Amino acid sequence: MAPVPEPTPVVDDASPGWPQVAAAMVGLQAVVVLAFAVFYVAAQSRGFSEFNVLASAGLFVLVAAGLLLVARGLLARRRWARSPALTWQIVLLPVSFGLAQSGRWYVGVPLAVTAVLAMRGLFAVPADR
């Protein structure tokens, strides 16, 4: 009797991998930027003009919306989403370093961790399309 061959293992695409980690980190960063916009508007009574506060909050909302679109593109493994995601992470690294050096390590270190994890995910697997 001939031996029965071992079944080929099934690769589960639903399991989280590095590309999904990158998308999750960019999505988390988008949520934090959006929360910062809400906080900025809520703390408007600190002597800043109403126009400046609303304009800055609007800019934060636009950045958050763009990051959410990029995270969605990363989940779909779109090639176009990698460049803005990588550019954003490169911008965040010196910002996080400056925050950590200025005594705000509790903000700078998590920011750096999300940026490094996102970059690791961006370089993990080539985009499909």
KEMI-919887 format. One line per 2 residues: number of its first residue (from 1); for each residue x, y, z of N, C-alpha, C. Coordinates in Angstrom, 2 decimals. Example, Ala and Ser with C-alpha at 12.3 -4.5 7.8 and 13.67 -1.06 7.14 Angstrom:
BEGIN
1) 13.19,-5.69,7.80,12.30,-4.50,7.80,13.20,-3.30,7.80 | 12.85,-2.25,7.08,13.67,-1.06,7.14,12.90,0.03,7.87 $
***
This chain:
BEGIN
1) 0.83,-1.16,0.00,0.00,0.00,0.00,0.89,1.25,0.00 | 0.57,2.21,-0.83,1.35,3.44,-0.95,1.03,4.36,0.23 $
3) 2.05,5.06,0.73,1.80,5.98,1.86,0.92,7.15,1.41 | 0.10,7.60,2.31,-0.80,8.73,2.04,0.01,10.03,2.21 $
5) -0.01,10.87,1.19,0.76,12.12,1.32,0.12,13.05,2.37 | 0.98,13.82,2.98,0.52,14.80,3.97,-0.26,15.90,3.26 $
7) -1.34,16.35,3.85,-2.08,17.45,3.22,-1.27,18.74,3.24 | -1.49,19.53,2.21,-0.82,20.83,2.12,-1.46,21.78,3.11 $
9) -0.65,22.45,3.92,-1.25,23.37,4.89,-1.94,24.53,4.18 | -3.05,24.93,4.72,-3.82,26.03,4.16,-3.29,27.33,4.75 $
11) -2.97,28.27,3.88,-2.52,29.57,4.34,-3.75,30.43,4.54 | -3.90,30.92,5.75,-5.08,31.72,6.10,-4.75,33.19,5.91 $
13) -5.36,33.81,4.87,-5.13,35.23,4.61,-5.81,36.11,5.63 | -6.72,35.54,6.43,-7.43,36.34,7.42,-6.60,36.57,8.68 $
15) -5.52,35.81,8.84,-4.70,36.00,10.03,-3.94,37.32,9.91 | -3.85,38.04,11.02,-3.17,39.35,10.95,-1.68,39.18,10.67 $
17) -1.20,39.98,9.77,0.21,39.97,9.43,0.76,41.39,9.48 | 1.97,41.56,9.04,2.59,42.89,9.10,1.87,43.95,8.28 $
19) 1.34,43.65,7.10,0.60,44.69,6.38,-0.64,45.16,7.16 | -1.29,44.24,7.85,-2.44,44.64,8.66,-2.01,45.44,9.87 $
21) -0.84,45.13,10.41,-0.31,45.92,11.53,-0.04,47.35,11.07 | 0.52,47.49,9.88,0.78,48.83,9.34,-0.53,49.60,9.18 $
23) -1.54,48.95,8.63,-2.85,49.61,8.46,-3.45,49.98,9.81 | -3.31,49.09,10.78,-3.85,49.38,12.11,-3.13,50.55,12.77 $
25) -1.82,50.63,12.61,-1.07,51.73,13.21,-1.43,53.07,12.56 | -1.57,53.08,11.24,-1.96,54.32,10.55,-3.38,54.70,10.95 $
27) -4.27,53.71,11.08,-5.63,54.00,11.53,-5.66,54.54,12.96 | -4.83,53.96,13.83,-4.74,54.46,15.20,-4.21,55.89,15.23 $
29) -3.23,56.17,14.42,-2.70,57.54,14.35,-3.77,58.50,13.86 | -4.60,58.07,12.92,-5.69,58.92,12.42,-6.69,59.21,13.52 $
31) -7.02,58.22,14.32,-7.97,58.42,15.42,-7.39,59.38,16.45 | -6.11,59.28,16.73,-5.47,60.18,17.69,-5.47,61.62,17.16 $
33) -5.19,61.80,15.88,-5.22,63.14,15.28,-6.63,63.71,15.34 | -7.63,62.89,15.08,-9.02,63.33,15.17,-9.39,63.69,16.60 $
35) -8.96,62.90,17.56,-9.21,63.21,18.98,-8.52,64.51,19.37 | -7.33,64.74,18.82,-6.63,65.99,19.11,-7.40,67.18,18.57 $
37) -8.02,67.03,17.41,-8.83,68.12,16.85,-10.00,68.44,17.76 | -10.66,67.41,18.27,-11.78,67.63,19.19,-11.30,68.29,20.47 $
39) -10.19,67.82,21.01,-9.62,68.41,22.22,-9.23,69.87,21.99 | -8.70,70.15,20.84,-8.25,71.50,20.50,-9.43,72.47,20.49 $
41) -10.56,72.03,19.93,-11.75,72.87,19.89,-12.32,73.02,21.30 | -12.30,71.95,22.08,-12.84,71.99,23.43,-12.02,72.91,24.34 $
43) -10.74,73.03,24.10,-9.87,73.87,24.93,-9.66,75.24,24.30 | -10.62,75.71,23.55,-10.46,76.97,22.82,-10.46,78.19,23.72 $
45) -10.85,78.07,24.96,-10.96,79.23,25.84,-9.62,79.67,26.41 | -8.53,79.27,25.86,-7.20,79.61,26.38,-6.61,80.88,25.77 $
47) -7.43,81.71,25.18,-6.95,82.98,24.67,-6.63,83.00,23.20 | -6.84,81.91,22.50,-6.61,81.88,21.07,-7.85,82.38,20.34 $
49) -7.64,82.95,19.17,-8.80,83.42,18.42,-9.61,82.24,17.91 | -10.90,82.45,17.80,-11.80,81.37,17.38,-11.47,80.90,15.96 $
51) -11.12,81.83,15.10,-10.79,81.45,13.72,-9.56,80.55,13.68 | -8.52,80.90,14.43,-7.30,80.09,14.43,-7.55,78.69,14.96 $
53) -8.36,78.60,16.01,-8.66,77.29,16.59,-9.45,76.44,15.60 | -10.46,77.02,14.98,-11.29,76.25,14.04,-10.51,75.88,12.77 $
55) -9.66,76.78,12.32,-8.85,76.48,11.13,-7.86,75.35,11.43 | -7.24,75.40,12.58,-6.31,74.32,12.95,-7.03,73.01,13.14 $
57) -8.18,73.05,13.80,-8.96,71.83,13.99,-9.42,71.27,12.64 | -9.80,72.13,11.72,-10.18,71.68,10.38,-9.02,71.00,9.67 $
59) -7.83,71.54,9.84,-6.65,70.92,9.24,-6.39,69.55,9.85 | -6.56,69.43,11.17,-6.38,68.14,11.83,-7.40,67.12,11.32 $
61) -8.64,67.57,11.10,-9.68,66.67,10.59,-9.33,66.20,9.17 | -8.81,67.11,8.35,-8.39,66.71,7.00,-7.25,65.70,7.03 $
63) -6.29,65.92,7.91,-5.17,64.97,8.04,-5.69,63.62,8.50 | -6.60,63.62,9.48,-7.15,62.36,9.98,-7.92,61.64,8.89 $
65) -8.69,62.37,8.10,-9.44,61.74,7.01,-8.48,61.14,5.97 | -7.42,61.86,5.66,-6.43,61.33,4.73,-5.76,60.08,5.26 $
67) -5.44,60.08,6.55,-4.80,58.91,7.14,-5.75,57.71,7.16 | -7.03,57.96,7.39,-8.00,56.86,7.35,-8.11,56.28,5.94 $
69) -8.06,57.13,4.93,-8.07,56.63,3.54,-6.81,55.82,3.24 | -5.68,56.28,3.75,-4.43,55.55,3.55,-4.49,54.21,4.26 $
71) -5.02,54.18,5.48,-5.15,52.91,6.22,-6.06,51.95,5.46 | -7.12,52.46,4.89,-8.02,51.62,4.09,-7.31,51.07,2.85 $
73) -6.51,51.93,2.22,-5.72,51.47,1.08,-4.69,50.44,1.46 | -4.11,50.57,2.64,-3.14,49.57,3.10,-3.82,48.23,3.36 $
75) -5.02,48.28,3.92,-5.76,47.02,4.15,-6.08,46.32,2.84 | -6.36,47.10,1.80,-6.65,46.52,0.49,-5.37,46.23,-0.30 $
77) -4.23,46.49,0.31,-2.90,46.28,-0.30,-2.74,47.06,-1.60 | -3.19,48.29,-1.58,-3.02,49.18,-2.74,-1.62,49.78,-2.70 $
79) -0.99,49.81,-3.83,0.38,50.32,-3.90,0.46,51.80,-3.58 | -0.55,52.58,-3.99,-0.52,54.03,-3.79,-0.52,54.40,-2.31 $
81) -1.00,53.53,-1.44,-1.14,53.88,-0.03,0.19,53.81,0.72 | 1.16,53.15,0.16,2.42,52.96,0.89,3.25,54.24,0.98 $
83) 3.27,55.02,-0.09,4.09,56.25,-0.08,3.61,57.28,0.95 | 2.31,57.63,0.98,1.90,58.58,2.01,2.04,58.02,3.42 $
85) 1.84,56.72,3.58,2.00,56.12,4.90,3.45,56.20,5.36 | 4.37,55.89,4.47,5.79,55.94,4.82,6.23,57.38,5.08 $
87) 5.76,58.31,4.27,6.11,59.72,4.48,5.63,60.20,5.84 | 4.41,59.82,6.20,3.86,60.21,7.51,4.69,59.62,8.65 $
89) 5.12,58.38,8.52,5.92,57.76,9.57,7.29,58.43,9.69 | 7.86,58.82,8.56,9.16,59.51,8.59,9.03,60.87,9.26 $
91) 7.89,61.53,9.09,7.65,62.81,9.76,7.46,62.59,11.27 | 6.80,61.50,11.64,6.51,61.26,13.05,7.74,60.91,13.88 $
93) 8.74,60.28,13.28,9.91,59.88,14.05,10.65,61.06,14.70 | 11.01,62.12,13.97,11.66,63.24,14.65,10.74,63.96,15.63 $
95) 9.43,63.98,15.33,8.49,64.59,16.26,8.48,63.81,17.57 | 8.43,62.50,17.49,8.42,61.68,18.70,9.74,61.82,19.46 $
97) 10.84,61.91,18.74,12.15,62.10,19.39,12.19,63.43,20.14 | 11.68,64.48,19.50,11.64,65.79,20.16,10.74,65.80,21.38 $
99) 9.60,65.12,21.28,8.71,65.03,22.44,9.37,64.29,23.59 | 10.06,63.20,23.28,10.73,62.42,24.32,11.85,63.23,24.97 $
101) 12.59,63.99,24.18,13.69,64.79,24.74,13.20,65.96,25.56 | 12.00,66.45,25.26,11.49,67.61,25.98,10.75,67.23,27.25 $
103) 10.83,65.98,27.64,10.20,65.55,28.88,8.82,64.95,28.70 | 8.33,64.91,27.48,7.02,64.31,27.22,7.21,62.91,26.63 $
105) 7.99,62.11,27.33,8.28,60.75,26.87,7.02,59.90,26.80 | 6.05,60.20,27.63,4.80,59.43,27.65,3.98,59.62,26.38 $
107) 4.30,60.65,25.59,3.68,60.83,24.28,4.66,60.41,23.18 | 5.92,60.76,23.33,6.92,60.49,22.30,7.22,59.02,22.09 $
109) 7.31,58.26,23.17,7.65,56.84,23.04,6.53,56.05,22.35 | 5.25,56.19,22.77,4.20,55.47,22.02,4.10,55.91,20.55 $
111) 4.35,57.19,20.30,4.32,57.68,18.93,5.42,57.03,18.11 | 6.60,56.92,18.68,7.71,56.26,17.97,7.43,54.78,17.76 $
113) 6.82,54.13,18.73,6.51,52.70,18.60,5.52,52.48,17.46 | 4.47,53.31,17.38,3.52,53.15,16.29,4.17,53.41,14.94 $
115) 5.07,54.40,14.88,5.74,54.71,13.62,6.65,53.57,13.17 | 7.39,53.00,14.11,8.30,51.90,13.76,7.51,50.65,13.36 $
117) 6.43,50.34,14.08,5.61,49.19,13.70,4.98,49.38,12.33 | 4.52,50.59,12.05,3.93,50.86,10.74,4.98,50.72,9.63 $
119) 6.17,51.23,9.87,7.22,51.10,8.84,7.61,49.65,8.64 | 7.65,48.88,9.70,7.95,47.45,9.57,6.90,46.77,8.70 $
121) 5.65,47.12,8.92,4.58,46.55,8.12,4.60,47.00,6.68 | 5.04,48.22,6.44,5.09,48.74,5.07,6.16,48.04,4.25 $
123) 7.22,47.60,4.91,8.30,46.94,4.18,8.20,45.41,4.20 | 7.12,44.88,4.77,7.00,43.44,4.95,6.73,42.71,3.64 $
125) 5.67,43.08,2.96,5.22,42.35,1.78,4.93,43.35,0.68 | 5.29,43.04,-0.56,4.96,43.97,-1.63,3.43,44.13,-1.82 $
127) 3.04,45.27,-2.26,1.61,45.54,-2.52,1.16,44.76,-3.74 | -0.12,44.42,-3.74,-0.66,43.63,-4.85,-0.89,44.46,-6.10 $
129) -1.52,45.61,-5.94,-1.89,46.41,-7.11,-1.81,47.86,-6.81 $
***
